Amino acid sequence: MPDPHQEKILILDFGSQYTQLIARRVRELRVYCEIHPYSMPLEEIRKFAPQGIILSGGPRSVYEGDAPRLDPRVLELGVPVLGICYGLQLLSHMLGGTVVPAASREYGRKTFTIHYFDDLFHGLAPQETVWMSHGDLVEKPPPGFEILGGSDASPVGAIRDVRRRLYGVQFHPEVKHTPHGREILKNFLFRICRLSGLWTMHSFIEATVQAIRRQVGPAERVICALSGGVDSSVTAVLVHRAVGDRLTCIFVNNGLLRKGEAEEVVRLFRDREHLNLIYVDASERFLALLKGVTDPEEKRRRIGREFIEVFAEEAGKIGGVRYLAQGTLYPDVIESVSFKGPSATIKTHHNVGALPQVMPLQLIEPLRELFKDEVREVGKELGLPDSLLWRHPFPGPGLAIRILGEVTPERLAILREADAIVQEEMQRTGWYRKVWQAFAVLLPVRTVGVMGDERTYEHVVALRVVDSTDAMTADWTRLPHEFLAHLANRLINEVKGVNRVVYDISSKPPATIEWE
């Protein structure tokens, strides 16, 4: 089987909000790619040995003194280059073209006229709808470049130098608002870079299993923190395929899980997948730690610390463990090395990242090259059920951060029942697979109501349902009013202690998806 990494595209990030989308589109076309900062040293680029380079867009002007630059020697490597938006302007500026401020910013859907149907625009129509987002434009292309097309506001909207295989487009082919942008990227990959598309999840699994076997000695043991979420589950099954019974999974029930979740995880991984699974019911320990705590960051810190302590205790009983497997994904890697640098901490994330500091373990991160949709593909190839693979994201601190205020057994019971109804109704109506996340939140207020001709003073449940592709941004889902009415009716009638339901219509940003 061919190596899925044999074909590689390098994406140099100049700060565009769409850079991850470029990578996702390239991966969808079965070509491996990585995102690196525009400042990636030339020697590292040579070592990476890409078959093509894509220059992302960016918010700056090429004339700003501190605008991101490109080492001109990158353009002499002999591999095809595609500049997108800022990438086009930078190519033009570096090679002797003229870039000027646009008379007015060109933003949104525009009609793009193609003059020459070369390899880049093969199979497209004479006029295409494209997505523009720029304040500067190319007035005159560099010497040796031809104009391939343009819009009314940007006549030099696409250029090429066939001899050096340098291309640039002013619009964004990676966004869905450019309907045939996928075909343009496909043409660049297969007609210009002459790739064949070796990046499949089947080939990824085979290559990863072999890599894990090379990393882990024949007698060495691996542990994995299993939560029942998509990432840790796929990680566990993938590592199990590589090392078999030398993998031990530890599942810690922190008492903050959804209804029936602990039983479901044990049933799936111990009984069906036949993994070595240690189940630890530490519910009382966690609830005791949370007594009287209302600050969300303090909740996260206490839960995170206790999780590490419980996990380390159990791992210490196994003996001979040298490796820790965890489900780091590619967006996590990008965030730490991107053009913008690590993001500011909005919330403390609950993971096992601190474990190697407590225990001298080496990491195995088999999913660190993958996006979430690719992880699901891997899980499907490995035979995991759709009910797990399409499970909505669930925070490590669990229901503790969906209970605003103090976490008590009574409030946990109310939220568990409410959440179970939300999940059941989303599944029943088919909405579950259409949205990114849907859940209930228990608010720290009580309201007056009337039930059975009697006055009540009970809890408020907020519903949160959002659409997203990567959780970086999200919009509230426009659920049908009839469905919302039915859902609210069930919650009020069936969950003892609830007499009011509200629907969260906040987007991210400025709000976050979770309430805490």
Helices and strands as residue ranges (DSSP letters): E 8-13, H 19-28, E 32-37, H 42-48, E 52-55, G 72-76, E 81-84, H 86-94, E 98-114, E 127-140, E 146-150, E 158-161, E 166-169, H 181-187, I 188-192, H 201-215, E 221-225, H 230-243, G 244-246, E 247-253, H 261-266, I 267-272, E 276-281, H 283-290, H 296-318, E 321-325, H 330-337, H 355-358, E 362-364, H 372-381, H 386-389, G 398-401, H 409-429, G 432-434, E 437-451, E 454-467, E 475-476, H 481-494, E 498-503
